[in-house]
Amino acid sequence: MADSPNTDRPDYESGVQGKDGMELRVWLRLLTCTNLLDNEVRTRLKATADTTLPRFDILAQLERHDGPMSMGDLSRRLMVSNGNVTGLIDRLAREGMVDRTPSPEDRRVQMVSLTADGSKFFAKIAEDHRDWVGGMMADLSADEMKSLYDLLARLKESILAAEQKNSLEAAE
């Protein structure tokens, strides 16, 4: 495969030069791929289901969780602030997609779960989402997908190790 993607669209890699280090080039390639996938999924969610990626992400987390989930846990899993989640949950609750109830252990904690309508809606868009992502990755073989997955796991480990090292050094 060529070093430069075959596209007329400017992206994070547009300014990369041969003299740039491989670390920078990999980082920009990852950002470019993430943004291309993200933008296409956002566009298709809006066009086919009149919804957004953050709403889809909330429904996905709730669908995968066994039982109700606290707003705090939802925020942590989505890696966003409680305020971001609260507004989305408010709208999803008004639309009948989720139920929100106080926790029996601590009435200050709100627990969220999918309604039957929310589950049905999510099942449909999740199937579409799988098809879209699969289509965007269709030019990769099963072996290439496995290799990429394994390499990204190694990259994740490396990032976490560097993060931990940085935290330890900052604490000294």
C-alpha positions in Angstrom: 0.0 0.0 0.0 1.2 3.5 -0.8 2.5 5.8 2.0 -0.1 8.4 1.1 -3.8 7.7 1.0 -5.5 8.0 -2.3 -7.8 10.9 -1.5 -8.2 14.6 -2.5 -9.6 15.4 1.0 -7.2 17.2 3.3 -6.6 15.4 6.6 -4.2 15.1 9.5 -1.6 13.5 7.2 -1.7 16.2 4.5 1.3 18.0 6.0 3.4 15.0 6.8 6.8 15.0 5.2 9.4 12.3 4.7 11.6 13.9 7.3 8.9 13.5 10.0 9.5 10.7 12.4 7.6 7.5 12.1 6.0 8.1 15.5 4.4 11.3 14.3 3.4 9.7 11.0 1.7 6.8 12.8 -0.1 9.1 15.2 -1.4 11.3 12.3 -2.5 8.2 10.4 -4.4 6.9 13.4 -6.1 10.3 13.8 -7.0 10.4 10.1 -8.5 6.9 10.2 -10.4 7.7 13.4 -11.8 10.9 11.9 -12.8 9.3 8.6 -14.6 6.4 10.4 -16.2 8.8 12.9 -17.4 11.3 10.3 -18.9 8.6 8.1 -20.7 6.9 11.0 -22.0 10.3 12.2 -23.3 11.1 8.7 -25.0 7.7 8.3 -26.6 7.8 11.8 -28.1 11.2 11.1 -29.3 10.2 7.6 -30.8 6.8 8.5 -31.9 7.1 12.1 -32.0 10.9 12.7 -29.7 10.4 15.7 -26.2 11.3 16.8 -23.1 9.3 17.7 -23.2 10.4 21.4 -26.8 9.1 21.6 -25.8 5.9 19.9 -22.8 5.5 22.3 -25.1 5.9 25.4 -27.6 3.4 24.0 -24.7 0.9 23.3 -23.3 1.2 26.8 -26.8 0.6 28.3 -27.5 -2.3 26.0 -24.2 -4.0 26.9 -24.6 -3.5 30.7 -26.4 -6.0 32.8 -29.1 -4.0 34.5 -29.3 -0.3 35.2 -26.2 1.8 35.1 -25.4 4.9 37.2 -24.9 8.2 35.4 -21.3 8.3 36.8 -20.5 4.9 35.4 -21.9 5.9 32.1 -19.8 9.1 32.0 -16.6 7.1 32.9 -17.3 4.5 30.2 -17.9 7.1 27.6 -15.0 9.2 28.8 -17.1 12.4 29.0 -18.2 14.7 31.7 -21.4 14.0 33.8 -22.8 17.2 32.3 -22.6 15.9 28.8 -24.3 12.7 29.7 -27.1 14.4 31.8 -28.3 16.4 28.8 -28.4 13.4 26.5 -30.1 11.2 29.1 -32.7 14.0 29.7 -33.5 14.0 26.0 -33.5 10.2 25.6 -35.8 9.9 28.7 -38.3 12.5 27.1 -38.3 10.4 23.9 -39.0 7.2 25.9 -35.7 5.5 25.0 -34.4 5.3 28.6 -35.7 5.2 32.2 -34.0 7.1 34.9 -34.6 6.2 38.6 -32.9 7.0 41.9 -30.5 4.3 43.2 -32.0 2.3 46.1 -28.6 2.5 47.9 -28.1 6.3 47.4 -31.1 8.4 46.2 -28.6 11.1 44.9 -27.4 8.6 42.3 -29.4 8.3 39.2 -29.7 4.9 37.5 -30.4 4.6 33.8 -31.6 1.7 31.7 -33.0 1.1 28.3 -36.8 0.9 27.7 -38.3 -1.6 25.4 -38.5 1.2 22.7 -34.9 2.1 23.4 -33.8 -1.5 23.0 -35.7 -1.9 19.7 -34.3 1.3 18.3 -30.8 0.4 19.3 -31.0 -3.1 17.8 -31.9 -1.6 14.4 -29.2 1.0 14.4 -26.6 -1.3 15.9 -27.1 -3.7 13.0 -26.7 -0.8 10.5 -23.6 0.3 12.4 -22.0 -3.1 12.1 -22.6 -3.1 8.4 -21.2 0.4 7.9 -18.0 -0.3 9.8 -17.6 -3.7 8.1 -18.0 -2.0 4.7 -15.4 0.6 5.6 -13.0 -2.2 6.5 -13.9 -4.6 3.7 -10.6 -4.1 1.9 -8.7 -5.7 4.8 -8.3 -9.4 5.0 -9.2 -11.3 8.1 -5.4 -11.7 8.8 -4.8 -8.0 8.3 -7.6 -7.2 10.7 -6.2 -9.5 13.3 -2.7 -8.1 12.9 -4.0 -4.5 13.1 -6.0 -5.4 16.2 -2.9 -7.0 17.8 -0.7 -4.0 16.9 -3.2 -1.5 18.3 -3.3 -3.5 21.5 0.5 -3.2 21.7 0.2 0.5 21.0 -2.4 0.9 23.8 -0.1 -0.9 26.2 2.8 1.4 25.2 0.7 4.5 25.7 -0.5 3.3 29.1 3.0 2.5 30.2 4.2 5.9 29.1 1.3 7.5 30.9 2.1 5.6 34.1 5.8 6.5 33.9 4.9 10.2 33.4 2.6 10.1 36.4 5.3 8.5 38.6 7.8 11.1 37.5 5.4 13.9 38.1 4.7 12.6 41.7 8.5 12.6 42.6 
